Amino acid sequence: MQYINLSNGVRIPQLGLGVWQTENGRQTEDAVCWALEAGYRHIDTAKAYGNERSVGDGVRKSGIPREEIFITTKLWNEDVRAGRARAAFEKSLKELGTDYVDLYLIHWPADGFEEAWLAMEELYNAGKIRAIGVSNFHKSHLDKLASAAHIKPMVNQIESHPYFNNQELIDDCLANDIAVEVWSPLGGTGGNVLQDEVLGQLAQKYGKSPAQIVLRWDVQRKVIVIPKSIHQERIVSNFDIFDFELTDDDMKIINGLNRNRRVGPNPDNFDF
């Protein structure tokens, strides 16, 4: 595992397991246990996923000490709009069965995110959260937040994959000491990124799978990457990316696949 140092000195594992659309119960517990057994130390969930309790159960079943595992969860839009950040956080803690969260994110830039951020700052200063950040924030949202915040976000989690590399936003965040996490790194459910002929050729060249090529590309872009899977063999395979390195030319080839094609909503126009 490789780590990235956040602006406050907290070390975050550069590869994590995402559990979006993973069913609460045995499916999530198994995925978490398989990931931790394979060497992952970062699990990314959210209130909106409805599986925080099973993430906590999986962490406990793994037998790995809590302090060795980095847990991320997120504040949902309805709680942002209703000014319920503190209450929502406490509920997430209860669901997870832990007394602190390693990273807490505002899930989307819903109306009221500035007030939610100030509540998160208080929780951070109280030691209940080791790092705070945002998710799906454009530069305009980050600029708006900066006018109200006392603490700069340590992380921005955004969509990024070879067909939508979002590199301009990534570069801007990194230049401002905001670490970047990427979701849907493999192109999302139903996407065809992994069938791309160029990625297939690179997979043959390195003796890896197209998914491993993409995840390695992310690691070398200095972002934190959160692939999801409910299949043990894929979870294990996605972890096997630390024993090779893409050349600069091959990095540029993957960068060149960009089509500015999102698989998720645009943060400037979402209706949930």
C-alpha positions as CSV (number, residue, x, y, z in Angstrom):
1,M,0.0,0.0,0.0
2,Q,1.1,3.5,-0.7
3,Y,-0.1,6.5,1.3
4,I,-0.7,10.3,0.6
5,N,-0.1,12.9,3.3
6,L,-3.1,15.2,3.7
7,S,-2.6,18.9,4.5
8,N,-3.0,18.2,8.2
9,G,-0.4,15.4,8.2
10,V,-2.9,12.5,8.3
11,R,-1.9,9.6,6.1
12,I,-4.5,8.2,3.8
13,P,-4.1,4.9,1.9
14,Q,-4.0,5.7,-1.8
15,L,-6.2,2.7,-2.7
16,G,-9.6,2.1,-1.1
17,L,-12.6,-0.1,-1.5
18,G,-15.8,1.7,-2.4
19,V,-19.2,0.2,-1.4
20,W,-21.6,2.3,-3.4
21,Q,-24.6,0.1,-4.5
22,T,-23.3,-2.8,-2.3
23,E,-26.2,-4.3,-0.5
24,N,-26.4,-3.8,3.3
25,G,-25.8,-7.1,5.1
26,R,-23.7,-10.0,4.1
27,Q,-22.7,-8.6,0.7
28,T,-21.0,-5.5,2.2
29,E,-19.6,-7.4,5.1
30,D,-17.9,-9.9,2.8
31,A,-16.5,-7.2,0.5
32,V,-15.0,-5.4,3.4
33,C,-13.5,-8.5,4.9
34,W,-12.1,-9.7,1.6
35,A,-10.6,-6.2,0.9
36,L,-8.9,-6.0,4.4
37,E,-7.6,-9.6,4.0
38,A,-6.1,-8.6,0.6
39,G,-4.3,-5.7,2.2
40,Y,-6.6,-2.7,1.7
41,R,-6.8,-0.4,4.7
42,H,-9.3,2.2,3.4
43,I,-13.1,1.7,3.1
44,D,-15.2,4.4,1.6
45,T,-19.0,4.5,2.4
46,A,-21.7,7.1,2.9
47,K,-25.0,7.6,4.7
48,A,-26.7,7.6,1.3
49,Y,-25.3,4.1,0.5
50,G,-27.4,2.6,3.4
51,N,-24.6,0.2,4.4
52,E,-22.6,2.0,7.1
53,R,-23.6,-0.6,9.7
54,S,-22.4,-3.5,7.5
55,V,-19.1,-1.7,6.9
56,G,-18.6,-1.5,10.6
57,D,-19.5,-5.1,11.0
58,G,-17.1,-6.1,8.3
59,V,-14.3,-4.1,9.9
60,R,-14.9,-5.8,13.3
61,K,-15.1,-9.3,11.7
62,S,-11.8,-8.7,10.0
63,G,-10.0,-8.8,13.3
64,I,-7.8,-5.9,12.2
65,P,-7.4,-3.2,14.8
66,R,-9.7,-0.2,14.1
67,E,-6.7,2.2,14.2
68,E,-5.2,0.5,11.2
69,I,-8.2,1.0,9.0
70,F,-9.1,4.3,7.4
71,I,-12.9,4.8,7.2
72,T,-14.6,7.5,5.1
73,T,-18.2,8.4,5.2
74,K,-20.3,11.3,3.9
75,L,-22.9,13.8,4.8
76,W,-26.0,13.5,2.6
77,N,-27.7,16.3,0.8
78,E,-31.0,16.3,2.8
79,D,-29.0,16.7,6.0
80,V,-27.0,19.6,4.4
81,R,-30.1,21.4,3.3
82,A,-31.8,20.9,6.7
83,G,-28.8,22.0,8.8
84,R,-28.5,18.5,10.4
85,A,-24.7,18.0,9.9
86,R,-23.9,17.3,13.5
87,A,-26.9,14.9,14.1
88,A,-26.2,13.1,10.8
89,F,-22.6,12.6,11.8
90,E,-23.5,11.2,15.1
91,K,-25.9,8.8,13.4
92,S,-23.2,7.7,11.0
93,L,-20.9,7.0,14.0
94,K,-23.5,4.9,15.6
95,E,-24.2,2.9,12.4
96,L,-20.4,2.3,11.9
97,G,-20.0,1.4,15.6
98,T,-16.9,3.6,16.0
99,D,-16.2,6.7,18.1
100,Y,-14.4,8.6,15.3
101,V,-14.3,8.7,11.5
102,D,-11.0,9.1,9.6
103,L,-12.5,11.3,6.8
104,Y,-15.9,13.0,6.6
105,L,-17.0,14.5,3.3
106,I,-19.9,16.7,2.2
107,H,-21.3,14.4,-0.5
108,W,-22.6,17.0,-3.0
109,P,-22.6,20.9,-3.0
110,A,-26.2,21.1,-1.9
111,D,-27.6,24.4,-0.7
112,G,-26.3,25.1,2.8
113,F,-22.9,23.5,2.4
114,E,-21.1,26.4,3.9
115,E,-23.1,26.0,7.2
116,A,-22.6,22.3,7.1
117,W,-18.8,22.8,6.7
118,L,-18.7,25.0,9.8
119,A,-20.4,22.3,11.8
120,M,-17.8,19.8,10.4
121,E,-15.0,22.1,11.5
122,E,-16.3,21.9,15.1
123,L,-16.4,18.1,14.9
124,Y,-12.9,18.1,13.5
125,N,-11.6,20.4,16.2
126,A,-13.3,18.2,18.8
127,G,-11.3,15.2,17.6
128,K,-14.3,13.2,16.3
129,I,-13.0,13.4,12.7
130,R,-9.4,13.0,11.7
131,A,-9.8,14.9,8.3
132,I,-12.6,16.8,6.6
133,G,-13.3,17.3,3.0
134,V,-15.9,17.6,0.2
135,S,-17.1,15.5,-2.7
136,N,-18.2,16.5,-6.2
137,F,-17.1,20.1,-5.7
138,H,-16.1,22.1,-8.8
139,K,-13.6,25.0,-8.4
140,S,-16.5,27.4,-8.1
141,H,-17.9,25.5,-5.1
142,L,-14.5,25.3,-3.5
143,D,-14.1,29.1,-4.0
144,K,-17.5,29.7,-2.4
145,L,-16.6,27.5,0.5
146,A,-13.3,29.3,1.0
147,S,-15.1,32.5,1.7
148,A,-16.8,30.9,4.8
149,A,-14.4,28.3,6.0
150,H,-11.7,28.5,8.7
151,I,-10.2,25.2,7.6
152,K,-9.5,24.3,4.0
153,P,-10.9,21.0,2.8
154,M,-8.2,18.3,3.0
155,V,-9.8,16.2,0.2
156,N,-12.1,16.6,-2.8
157,Q,-13.6,13.3,-4.1
158,I,-14.6,13.6,-7.7
159,E,-15.5,11.6,-10.8
160,S,-12.5,10.6,-12.9
161,H,-11.7,7.8,-15.3
162,P,-9.9,7.6,-18.7
163,Y,-12.9,8.9,-20.6
164,F,-13.4,11.8,-18.2
165,N,-10.0,12.4,-16.6
166,N,-11.1,15.7,-15.0
167,Q,-7.4,16.6,-15.0
168,E,-7.9,20.4,-14.8
169,L,-9.8,20.2,-11.5
170,I,-7.3,17.6,-10.2
171,D,-4.4,19.9,-11.0
172,D,-6.0,22.9,-9.4
173,C,-6.8,20.9,-6.2
174,L,-3.3,19.5,-5.9
175,A,-1.8,23.0,-6.5
176,N,-3.9,24.2,-3.5
177,D,-2.9,21.3,-1.2
178,I,-6.2,19.6,-1.5
179,A,-5.8,15.9,-2.0
180,V,-8.0,14.3,-4.7
181,E,-9.9,11.0,-4.5
182,V,-11.5,9.6,-7.7
183,W,-14.8,7.6,-7.9
184,S,-15.9,5.4,-10.8
185,P,-12.2,5.1,-11.7
186,L,-13.0,2.1,-14.0
187,G,-15.8,4.0,-15.9
188,G,-18.8,3.1,-13.8
189,T,-21.5,0.5,-14.0
190,G,-22.3,-0.3,-17.6
191,G,-19.4,1.7,-19.0
192,N,-17.1,0.4,-21.7
193,V,-13.8,2.0,-20.6
194,L,-12.2,-1.4,-19.8
195,Q,-13.0,-2.6,-23.3
196,D,-11.0,0.2,-24.8
197,E,-8.5,-1.2,-27.3
198,V,-5.6,1.0,-26.1
199,L,-6.0,-0.2,-22.5
200,G,-6.1,-3.8,-23.8
201,Q,-2.8,-3.3,-25.6
202,L,-1.2,-1.8,-22.5
203,A,-2.6,-4.6,-20.4
204,Q,-0.8,-7.1,-22.7
205,K,2.4,-5.1,-22.6
206,Y,2.6,-5.1,-18.8
207,G,1.0,-8.5,-18.1
208,K,-1.8,-6.9,-16.2
209,S,-5.6,-6.4,-16.7
210,P,-7.1,-3.2,-18.1
211,A,-8.5,-2.4,-14.7
212,Q,-5.0,-2.7,-13.1
213,I,-3.6,-0.4,-15.8
214,V,-6.2,2.2,-15.0
215,L,-5.7,2.0,-11.3
216,R,-2.0,2.2,-11.7
217,W,-2.5,5.3,-13.9
218,D,-4.4,6.9,-11.0
219,V,-1.7,6.0,-8.5
220,Q,0.9,7.7,-10.7
221,R,-1.4,10.7,-11.1
222,K,-1.0,11.1,-7.3
223,V,-4.7,10.7,-6.6
224,I,-6.5,8.4,-4.2
225,V,-8.5,5.8,-6.0
226,I,-11.7,4.1,-4.9
227,P,-12.7,1.1,-7.1
228,K,-15.8,-0.9,-6.0
229,S,-16.5,-4.6,-6.4
230,I,-18.5,-7.3,-4.6
231,H,-16.4,-10.1,-6.2
232,Q,-13.5,-11.4,-4.2
233,E,-11.2,-12.1,-7.1
234,R,-11.7,-8.6,-8.5
235,I,-11.2,-7.0,-5.1
236,V,-7.9,-8.9,-4.8
237,S,-6.9,-8.1,-8.4
238,N,-7.6,-4.4,-8.0
239,F,-5.1,-4.4,-5.1
240,D,-2.3,-5.9,-7.3
241,I,-1.0,-2.6,-8.7
242,F,2.0,-1.8,-6.7
243,D,4.6,-4.1,-8.4
244,F,4.9,-2.2,-11.7
245,E,5.1,1.3,-13.1
246,L,3.7,2.8,-16.3
247,T,6.2,4.8,-18.5
248,D,5.7,8.5,-19.0
249,D,4.7,7.8,-22.6
250,D,2.1,5.3,-21.6
251,M,0.7,7.7,-19.0
252,K,0.3,10.2,-21.8
253,I,-1.4,7.6,-24.0
254,I,-4.0,7.0,-21.3
255,N,-4.4,10.8,-20.7
256,G,-5.2,11.0,-24.5
257,L,-8.3,8.8,-24.1
258,N,-10.2,11.6,-22.5
259,R,-13.6,12.3,-24.1
260,N,-15.0,14.6,-21.4
261,R,-17.7,12.0,-20.9
262,R,-19.2,11.8,-17.4
263,V,-21.0,8.7,-16.1
264,G,-22.4,10.6,-13.1
265,P,-24.3,13.8,-12.6
266,N,-22.7,17.2,-13.1
267,P,-22.3,18.9,-9.7
268,D,-23.6,22.1,-11.3
269,N,-26.9,20.3,-12.1
270,F,-28.1,17.6,-9.8
271,D,-31.6,17.0,-8.6
272,F,-31.3,14.9,-5.5
